[in-house]
Amino acid sequence: MQINIEGTSVYIGIPVYGPIVAQTAMSLINTVHYAAEQKFPVEVGFHVRGIVTWARDQVLHGFMETKHTKLFLIDSDMVWTNDDFFKMVALSTLREVVCATYPAKDDSRPIDFQIRAKTLEAQEPDELGLVRIGGCGLGFTIMDRSVVEAVLETKPTVKDGDKTRKQVFTSDRLLNGMPMGEDFAFFDDIMEAGYDIHLDPSIDLGHAGMKIWRGKALDSFRREQAA
């Protein structure tokens, strides 16, 4: 399916609370270079803080200081291709929130994708190949400006040095008695604002650490269906 992305512009917000791996830097360089060749408007914002929730808050603040139509949240350990990036951009013109997921950095168990959905394995992808979920890792997620605005409206303003920002991300919420993490809490905020979350399970992202963990969520669904 050909999707027209004319009129779309993207702010790539990268929260930095540790080293940026070389493979992530190369993915970003390739994407920015290709976007320039295609005359597609992309801006990159690195937001360096020692605490992940603060870094993510700074991403939202940085995005809102621009006029870009889309926020693309990318973690500093993601590995992707230009095709991955622009497929997500295209899908985001038809869905307000689109994410892709990636394997956990854990060799002690089979490839594990952090996805929240009660009946994920029973879902049929829609006409775009997407499935609705309740959240996943936030490391490769694109959303409309309206989504960010709606979430920010519900959040308190806090001091940050000599400036102020909205306090959005938190790691103190519980799900079934367990901490849900700041990314799942943010997806809860998105759903409470009235938006659905769509996952493209076909995108094969790398999650870089001492090695690169790879895998498509779609393969995990197939294993569940076969079990």
Beta strands, then each sheet from edge to edge (+ up, - down):
strand 1: 10-16
strand 2: 42-48
strand 3: 70-74
strand 4: 78-79
strand 5: 97-99
strand 6: 131-133
strand 7: 140-144
strand 8: 157-160
strand 9: 163-166
strand 10: 174-175
strand 11: 178-179
strand 12: 197-199
strand 13: 204-208
strand 14: 212-216
sheet 1: 2+ 1+ 3+ 7- 5+ 12+ 6-
sheet 2: 4+ 13- 14+
sheet 3: 8+ 9-
sheet 4: 10+ 11-
end
